[in-house]
Amino acid sequence: MHMRASFNKLLQCSIVFLKMKCCLLTIITAFVLTSSFAQSDFIQLKKNNKVLELWFRGDNIYAQLKNGQWINAVIYKIKDDSLYLRPYIVQTYVNRLGLPFLDTTFYGLMTIHFSYLYAFPKKDESFSYVKNGLIFVLAGGGYLVLNTINTLSDNDPLFASDNLPQLCIATGVLALGVVLGLTHKSTYIVGKKYHIEYISVKPSS
């Protein structure tokens, strides 16, 4: 019994030691990763003084360049006001069984100055279907079509005095949606309203 109790105590101590070792390794790994990212330059997209997005080394970035090209890329490094990017594309292929699958193709390293970034897509925009006018286009256009079909099927004049106000209202709603769609921006365009800041972590001399 004494030997069994000693063995159980030794086993418990070993388990506690292993748990402490795992926790210590986790803490060390987190510290190393945090220190690594903390020592990396980064860029941020701001609206006035509000930070909208941050990009560090290792992050994915989807942006439009000043030449109009949109790129998907992994940030390999940020240094000396430049971004070192690995562009990639994700394509859908079909295997021998006829099942679709995604494949990612990476390209060579490219370097751009951070000021060459022109626009970024807006993410998780609330009520976007209202802001871009889609709901008004569907409502106004849908009513116009339905009203026209019903009126003509009943052999009634389409522009009768009792029907004309309804057509005008529906046309106005449709026009509002079209205007919103033309004026609404789905991207952050770098300029007066939005700007990019390059943050260097180099120690000041």
Steps between C-alpha positions, in 0.01 A plus 500: 500500500787734589666441162171557320441827686853615416447411135170692487664801664788486253253472210304801623820703535602404146160608363522832685852551367390429142208742531731771638745434216224529238377825655852637508558409134169664405593819684847509342354442151240773546769737626727428205217550250385819670852636508548411134189686391573788738834553327341508154403818322133520408252712309156619600204640314343795678198723462605825664635370833305174502689182410294283264746220423851387588742283301806327644753260358329168424157655446292463185428820313251564221546839341488698180820657376524838335524334160149359554613142570343311790727255681463231764828453681672386815723764659845344515668802655440871571817705502632839391157635397449200269288187501649173382205300370438148375194528272276198461180393330244240608344306215238227481591179320320170444667172591466166323185422696338820379517663842609865526793598719689819570866544419721792600781613270770730640713729285840655545583767755410856400592825673284811507518827690212536743387819322430290188196348674185668367187329636375227733162321504265585782441206732181405684320818404168515687182561297699493178187403305350833609811710447562368149134546405434132423189481717350806327576363154334170586199665662442766235583282201304205635190709555522653152518156339221357714277804447553493124422127474185528711374813325549366148356160589182677617494699174518826697692805377847500650516875549148547632448779749461259792807296407738778396586618856599146597723471195662835582572395858648167388709678237628741764600214729677328211680823406612546861649151500684564175646827630612334824659219301695746288618713792562230760862394538575141599867580553716722715682724253822648630487876479351782703257291706712187547876480530770244566760538773826310504612422856867422546619328815863595450648641818540875479859617497 
